Amino acid sequence: MTFHAYMLRCSDGSYYLGHADNLESRIAQHQAGEIAGYTQNRRPVSLVWQQDFGTREEALSAEQQVKGWSRKKKEALIAGDWDMISLLARKSFDTGLRQAQPLPRTNGNMEKITPLTPVIVLVRPQLGENIGKAARAMLNFGLVEMRLVSPRDGWPNPDAGPSAAGADVVLDKAEVFETLADAVADCAHVYATTVRKRGVTKPVVTPEEAAREVHAAAGRSAYVFGPERSGLETEDVALARKILTVPINPEFGSLNLAQAVILCAYEWSKQASLEQPTVVDLGEPAPQSELEGMIAQFENLLEGAGYFFPPDRAPATKRTLRNLLTKPGWNHLEVRTLRGVLSALGNPRSR
């Protein structure tokens, strides 16, 4: 059986990534507006790229990889411009969800991205607002694939969008399943998030341990979260490979859904290639000679002000002052600035 990753160009000029086992039928559904979500209100749509794979996992991997690319890089893929794809991969992090890696030109197949991003599965979620908040938490840390198992109020839910605060890509791509077994059928590593073991004997890991395992694992992984009021049922936990729990106050172990999602997503993100905050250049540390000049200037001013009193305590006070002034690791500009302040204090002028 063949699986396909594909890209559509929408009427507003945006691009949509997906995967299917019957490409012709899926494209026809998009064009007819039969698939709720992103493309339904952006028709007409046209197929601009597709790639065939031997497994659904490989098609999913390709979809996720290209989805994180910049517009220029997607257009280079459409044009088959591999030199441009490689150039753009070296220049940027694209969307910041993962470092942009070029699709390797092989014998027509596209190598899967490693590691695969984990799936977030919400079992019987009750409130649209909580689904939206979970989507926001996911996208904050680079996760975009949400699966919903029998949401109480159906799907799509109009209350989810405002709470997602812009994480529409997660909501638009969310898939709905009738059972948890269906939702994780393609996942080899399933973690049930629960504070209680509920009588099921399984290995127990923390979010940090689970994240390490997910990054090292082959195949798809899923974090499974239960409904807001009661959490996962015993049957849900029994389906998982491991139980994921957090060290938490035994007197108050209640986490809301988005908090639980963000804990897992954050731990996973620490080993992913997300964009980091810009590093600020703190400047070269000032040499000791500059610090000595600043300390001497301090002492001269303080001597003139009669600060070192009584005289027998002066050595200890000067030592304390030296420790204070050498502790922060001043750079050149800071030393010059502070010495300018001291000079102004020692020689005040009216302006």
N, C-alpha and C positions, 0 to 999 in steps of 0.2 A: 504494500500500500504506500502511496506517495502523499506527503504532506507539503504544504506550500506556505511560505512567508510572502506577504505581499504589501505593496504600498499604493495608496490611492491619492490622487490629487483632487481636492475638493473645490467647490465653486468659489470659495473665498480665498483660494490660493494656498491653503494649508495642506498638510499631509497627514494621512492616517495609516497606521501600521496594524496589521493583523495577521492571523494564520488560519488555515482551513485545510480540511482533507478533500473537499470538493471545491476547487477554486472558482470554476465557472458558475456554480450555483450560488456561492457566497457573494461574488461580485454582482450578480443579478439581484440578490436581496438588498445589497447596499444601494444599487441604482433605483430600486423600487421603493426605498425608504422603509423596508420591512424590518430593519435592524435598529432597535431603539438606541439612542446615544449620539455619538459625535457626528456621524455622517448623515443622520436622518434629516437634519435641517441645513445641510451644506451640499445639497445636490444641485446639479448633476456631479457625479464623481467619475473619475476615469482611472483605470489601472495603468501605473507608470513603471512598476518594477515588481518582479516576482522571482522566487528562487525555490527549487524543489529539494525536498529532503526525505530521507528514509524513515525518520521517526518524528512523532509530534514534538518530542523534547527538543530536537534540533531546530524545528521550525519556530517553536516558542523562543528559543534562545536567540535566533536571528532577529525575530520581531523585537525583542527587548533591546538587543544591541543597537539596531538601527534607530529605534525610537528615541534613544538618548543622544543621537547625533544632531548637530546643527543643521540649519536649512541648507547651507552651502554644501555640507558634506552629503546630505541626502540627494541634492541635485547632482553632485558629482557621481554618486552611485547610479542614479537614473541614466546619466550620460555614459556610464562605464569608464569614467576617468579615474583610473586607479592611482595615477601619480598625484592627482589633486587630493584624493582621499588620504593618501599617506602624508602629504604635506599638512593638511588640516589636522590630522591626528597628532602630529608633532607639535602643532601650534597651541592647542587649547584643550580645555576639559569639556568642551561643548556645553551641555546644559548643566554640568556640575553633578549629574547623577552618577557618572562614572567616567574615568579617563577615556578619551576617544581612542579606540584602537581600530586600525584599518581592517576591513574584511579581507582575509588572505585569498589571493587568486590560486585556487587549486584546480582540481579536475571538474570544476563546475559546482562543487559543494562548498558551503561556507562553514568554517570551523565554528563550533559553539563557543560562546563567551564563558570564561571560567573565572570565578564561580558563578553559578546561576543565582539570580536574586531570589530570596525566599518569597513564598506566597503568604499573604495574610488572609486567614479564613475566619469569618465572623459567623458563628452558629446561632441561628434564631435571634438575631439582633432585634431589639424592641423599638427603638426610637431612631428616626431619621437623623436627628441632630447628632446622635452618638456615632452613626455611620460616617457622617461628614467629618466629625472631629477625628475619627480614626484615620480617615483618608488624609487629612491634613498632617497628622503625626507621621504617616507613612512617607508622604512626599518630602517632608522635612529632611528625612534621612535616606532618600534615594530609593524607596520602594514604591512600586506603581501597580502591582497586581493584587487586586482585592477579589475575594470570592465570598459570596453570601449564601448561607444555607437557610432556606425557608424564612426570610425576614418577615416579622410579624405583620407589618403594614404593607407588604408587597414591595415591588421595585419596578421602576424608579420611585424614589420618595422625594417629594418637593422640599421637605425639611432638611435634606442632607446638604444641598448646595450651599446655602448661606453659612452653615457651620464648617464647611470644607475650606472656606477662606481662600479660594482660588485653586484648590487641588482638584480641578475639574477632570484632569486627565485620569485620575484614579477612579472617580465616580463613573465617567463615561465608559471606561473599559471594564467596570465591575461585572462579574458573571454571577448568575444565580443558579443554585443547585437545590434539588429536593432533599438530598441526604448528605451527611458529612462524608460518607464513603465515596460518593460520586465526586465531591469537591476535591478530594485528595487522591483520586485514583491514579494520577500521573506522578505522585510524589513518593519518593523512596524514604524520606526522613520527615516524620510528622511529630511535632511537639505539642502536647496538650498543656495549655497554661492554666494552672489551678493552684490554689493555696493548699487544698486538701487532696489527699491521694484517693479518697472515696473508695477504699477497699480494694484498689487495683494495685498489684505489685509490679512496678516498673522502675527502671532507672530514673533518678531525679537529677536534673541539672539546673544551673542558674542561667540567666540570659547570657552572661559572658561565656559560659562553657558551651551553650548551644550555638552561639555565634561562631566560635572557633570551629565547631563541628560542621556547621553549614558551609563555611568557607573552604573547609578541607574535603567536603563530601563530593562524590559524583552523583549526579541526578538532582531532581527537584527536592526542595525542602518546604515545609509549611509550618507556620505558627498558627495554632488553632485557639480561638477565644470564644468563651461561652456568652450566653445572654446576660444582660446587665443585672438582673435581679438574683439569679441563682447560680450562674456560672455553668460550666460543663457538667452534663450528666455522666453517670458511671459508664454508660454505653459509649459515650463520646470519648472518654478518657481511655477506655479499653481499646479503641481503634488506633490510638497513637502508639508510636514506638517508645517515646520517652515522655516524662512529665517535666514541665518547666515551671519553676517557682522561684520566688525572690525572698531573700532574707527580709522579713518585715516585722513590724511591731505585733507581737502575739495578741496584744490587747485591742488592736485596731488594724486588721488585715484587709480592709476594703479598698480596692483600687477601682476607679472607673475604667470604662473600656478604652478610652483614648490613652489614659496613663499607662495601662498595661501594654498597649501597642507600642507606645513610644519607648518604653524600656527595652523591648526586644529590638525595635528598629535601630535605636541608638547603639546598642552593643554590636549589632551587625555592621553598622556604618563605620565603626572605628577601624575596621580592617578593609573597608572599601575605599576606592579612589575618589572620594568626594572632594570638592573644592574646599580648601581651608581658608580661614580669614587671612587677609594680607599681613605679611610679616612687616612690622615697622622697624626701620633702621634706627637703632638706639645710639648710633655713633660709636666711634672708637673710645675706649676708656682713656681717660687723661693719664699721662705719665706721672710717676711719683713726684717729680720735680714741681709740676704744676700744683699738685695737692699740697706739697710742703709750702709753696708760696702762699696759697690760700690760707693755710693754717697759721702761718706766721702773721699774715695780715689780720686775721681774727684776733690773735693774741695781742698784737700791738694796740688794736682798738680797745680791747677789753682792759689792757693794762692802763691806758689813758683814762678809761671810765671808772677805774678803781674796782673792777670786778673781782680780781683775785685777792680776796681777803677772807680770813687772815692769811698772811704770807706763808705760813708753814703748810697750808693746804693747797697752795698754788700748784705744786707738781702733780698732785692727784687730780686736781680740777682740769689741768691742761691735758693730762692723759685721757680723761673722760671725753674732753672736747675732741681730741685727735681720733679716738675710737668712733665717735659720732660722725665725724666728717669723712672718715675713710670707709665707713661701712657701705654706703649706697653704690659705690663704683661710678663716680662722676665722670662724664665725658668732657671733651674740650669746651664745648659751648656752655655747658652747665657751670664749669669752673670759672670761665670768663665772665659769665653773667653774674654769678654770686660775688666775684671780686669787684665787679662794677657796682654792685649794691653796697658792698662794704666801703668802697671809695666814696660813694655818695654820702654814706652815713658819717664818714670821717671828715669829709670836707663839704658840708651842706652849702648849697647856693640857692638864693632866691630866684624864682623864675618869673 
